[in-house]
């Protein structure tokens, strides 16, 4: 079992790699490469950065080549989480030219997408320096790629929120409305949730925070879509009694002032739903 610096074993990532290769190869495989590259032709190629950023997806890119042809020799030069500059060689692959060219696009798609997430996360995290605030992702991920995208957030210096609906209790406005109120929903959680389960509740007004504090039973308060001044008052009211999180309208230019409120976590959906692909290329 191969384990990359991310700590994820390859077998957890392999299903998404195989699905991507199958999507690209279709029913007939790579007809262009079969037509123009003679059998037995060998080649050496490198994934090279064309933009500065933070690299992620090298484990998955390497896996794409190895799944396609286990005989390919793959060497990662810049492991996931590394800062990179234009012209840096990130990965080299050597062996069957047909296999390299047929796996190229899948490897680059993963590496570019995940490096874009890591790079954007690093930009957000840089705005929190000097504060205790930590940047975290959300569940707004590409279907089927959540595990890889959340790892890319870690590579960029961010933190992970829950991975799915089963990780923790997260009570949002619709849960409160359906349950009949804040006291009612927290009572229901205390009656049904495991003692091992963390409980987070969302508020969008400070009077709701007072209800949460009176009712008890929550571990984390999520301040949703509040302006910075109101958020600061909410964090001060908590005074460390519970973990605090801010979410909603978290643009890069706003993060420094949000972090300065003393909030513990800032969740940013844009890390995974709006990151641009980092420009990487494969050169023979």
N, C-alpha and C positions, 0 to 999 in steps of 0.2 A: 504494500500500500504506500503510495507516494503522498507526502504531505508537504504543501508549499508553505511559505512564510505566513500566509493568512491563517494557517492552522486547519484548513478544510481538507479532508481527504478527497482524493480525486473521484471516488465513487459517488459522492454527493453531487458533483458537478457534471459527471459524465452523461446523465440523461439529457440535460439541456444541450450539451455539445452534439450528441448523437441526433437529437431532433433537428438541430440547425443544419447539420451535414445532410440529413435525409431530405430536408426541405430544399436545399440548394442543388443536390444531385438529381432529385426527381427520379423518374423511371429509367432513364437511359444513361445517367452518369454525365461526366464532363465530356461532351462530344467534341468540343473544340480542342481540348488538350489531347484526346485520343487521336485526333486527326493530324495534328501538327507536331507532336512530340513522339519520337521513336521509342519503342520499348527499350528499357535498359539505360536510357539517358539519365545521367546523374547531374545534380546541381547543388549549389549552396546559395542560400538566400538569407536576408536579414530583415527583421522588422525595425524600421528606423523612424525616429520622431521627427516630425516636421513642424511641431509646435512645442513650446515650453509647457510644462505642467507637472502633474503627479501621475505616475503610471499605476495602472491597475489592469487586471485581466491577463497578465503574463502566464499565470498558472493555467487559465482556460485556453489561451492561444496555444500553449505548448501541448495541452491535452488534445486540442483539435487536430494537430498534426499527428500525434501519436495514435489517436483513435483511428484516423484514416489509414495510417501505415505504421505499425509498431516498430518497423526497422529504421524509421527516420531518427536521426540523431539531433536532439533539440537541446540547445544551451541558452539559458536565460542569463543575460548580462546585467539587466537592471530589474531587480525583483520588485514585486508589488509594494507600493508605498514610497518608492524612490522619486526624488525630484529629477526631472529630465529637461534637457535643452534640445533645440533643433539640431539634428545631425547625430544625436546619440543613438547607438545601436542597442536595442532593447533585448533582442532575441535573435539567435541564429539557428537555422535548420539545414541539415545536410542529408542527402540521400536521393531517392527516386524523384526525378523532376516532375513526373506526372502527379505524384502524390502531393508534392509541395504546392503545385499550381492549383490542384483541385480543392485543397483545404485552405488556400490563401484567404478567400473572402470571409469565410466563417471565422477564422482566427483574427482577422483585422476588425470584423464587425464587433466581436466581443471586446477586443483590446481597446478600440477607439471609444466605444460606448462607455465602458467601465472607467477608462482613464479620464473621460470627460466628467464623470460623476466625482471621481477622486479629486480632480482639479478644482471643480466648483466647490466641493466641500472644504478644501484647503483654503480657498478664498474667504468663505464664511468663517471658518475657525480662526483665521488670522485676525478678524475684526473683534474677537473676544479676548485677545491677549490682555493680561493685567486684571482680568475678572475671573470669577469662579464659574461663569456660565459655560455650558457645554452645548455644542451644536449636535442635534440628533435628526435622524431621518424619520420618515413616516411609512405608512403602508401604500403610498401612492407610487407603486413600482410597476414595471412592465410585467404583465402576466407571464408566469413561468420563469422569470429571471430574478425573483426577489432575493434569493440567497446570494447570488453573485453581486447584485446591485448594493445590497446592504454591506457586503464585504468591501466594496469599492468605497463606501462612505467611511469605513474604518481606515482604509488605506489613505484617505485624505485627511485624517486626523479628527473625524467626527465620531459620533457614538450612535448606537442602534437603539431605536424605540422597539416596541413589540414586533415580533415577526409575523404574527397572525392573530386571529380572534381567540385562540386558545392560550396565549401567553399570559394574559393578565385581564383583569376587569377594567374596562375603560368606558365610563358612563358619559354619554354625549347628550345633547339637548333633546334629541328624539326619544332616548331612553327615559329621560326625566318626564317628558310630556306623556309618554305612554304609561309610565308607572304611577303617575298622579302627583309627582313633586319630588323635591330633593330628599326630604326626610323619608318618604316612602321608598324611593329607589335604594337609598343606603341601608334601610332596614332589610330590604329584600336581599341585598348583597350579603349582609351579615348572616342571614338565615341560610343562604345557599352556597356561598363561595367557600372554597377550602381555606384553611388557616394559612396555607402556603402561598396563597394568591394575593398579589399586590392589587390595590384598588385605586384607580385614578378617576377623578370626576371633573367635568368641564363646566366652567362658569363664564358668562360673558358680562356679568354685572357684579359690582361689589356687594350688593345686598344678597346675592346668591352665595357669595363667599361666607357671609355671616350665617346663612342657613346651614352650609356645610360644616362649619365649625361647631354649631350647636348640635347637629345631628351626630357627628362623629362617624367613624368607620372608614374614612378614606385615608390613603397614604400620600397621595399626590393630587394637587390642584392644577388643572390646566386653565390658564387665563387665555381665553380665545378672542381674537380680534379686538383687543383693547388698544387704545392709544397709549403712548409711553407713560404719560403722567398718571393715568388710571392704573396701569400695570404697576408702577412704582408704589402707589398707595396700597395695592393689594399685597405685594411682596412684604412691605413694611408691616401690614396688619398680620400677616402670618408669623413674622418674626422667628422664622426657622422651625415653627411647630410642625410643618409638613413640607415635603418636597414641592417645589414650584416649577411650573413649565409655562412657557409662552408660545403661542401659535397663532397663525393667521397674519397675512400681509407682511411676511418676514422677508423683505427685500434686502439685498446685500448692503445698500447704503444706509439702512436703518439698524443693522445688527449691533453696532457699537453702542448706540444709545439704549437699546433694549438690554444688552448685557450689563450695562452700568446700573440698571435698576436693582441688581442683586439676585435676579432670577437664576434658578439652578440649571434649567435646560431651556433651549430654544429649538423647537421642532420646525423643520423647513421642508415642506413637500417638494419644493423646486429642486432640491439636491438630486432627486431621481426622476421627477417628471419633466424637468425643463433644462437639464444639463445638455450642453452641446457636445457632439462627438469630437474628441481630440484627433487632430490630423496625424495619422500614422500611415506609413507605406511599407510595402514589401519590395525589396530590391534584390534581384538576382546578381 
